[in-house]
């Protein structure tokens, strides 16, 4: 944990702060509470797309030959390496439910890598191919673009950080892209994710890039690239043309940053006190009960 400077808020910690409060945000911060582990087989498939979709100068098909096995205490195999992370693929286990498979998974994670089952990798490789093709068709040069570079900035004196997927200067405009994966393409579910998770991420990254590169403030174009993990591996571009979505993200980010600043003033060397749980019935539930009660009265039963 740092001792000479206050910890920076990221969009991921901001989401925890707004949804669960300061106590969980402290534990979710990797420099404070060490981070909260959230992994699943589905996430590992999405992580694989994210890792290999941006890999520089290496054919995706090479993943088919990378197999890690575990025999007792020995772990042998190959790594796919990228500047921001590593992926480990195994063909030995069908699931992660056995003790041997769990031991392999834990050993890989302790090495700072992402464990992926071979059948998960095989399932998402077509999506990786389509993601890379979409970037190429849109004119992005992943060899020259800023890819997965962590940025630090101050928002009105409050320390912030983030890691935009891709940004590049094209014809005097700053093009910023964030890759999102979904198990199955569902526009309604994607729209909900955009409101709950994606909007604040957009606001955070554009805030940072605008402050670090003020010459391009107001000359930025943000896009999401949405890739389907499962067959038929649909890939589509999504713009941020909706004013309401932008407003939600900017409001969420501003609120989280201001809250973080007040928390830092209270001290950040120990978890903030958990807040008492305030239970309130959602408005729709109250309205539904009133409607059903009136219908019962009108039924003369």
ABEGO torsion letter per residue (X at the ends): XBAABBBBBBAAAAAAAAAAEAAAAAAABAABAGEBBBBBAAAAAAAAAAAAAABBGBBAAAAAABBBBBBEABBBEBBBBBAAEBBBBBAABABAABAAAAAAAAAAAAAGBBBBBAAAAAAAAAAAAAAAAAAAAAGBBAAABBBGBBBBBBBGGBBBBBBBABBBBBGGBBBBBBBBBBABBBAAAAAAAAAAAAAAAAAAAAAAAAAABAAABGBBBBBBBBBBABOAGBBBBBBAABAAAAAAAAAAAAAAAAAAAAAAAAEAABBBBBBBBBBBBBAAAAAAAAAAAAAAAAAGX
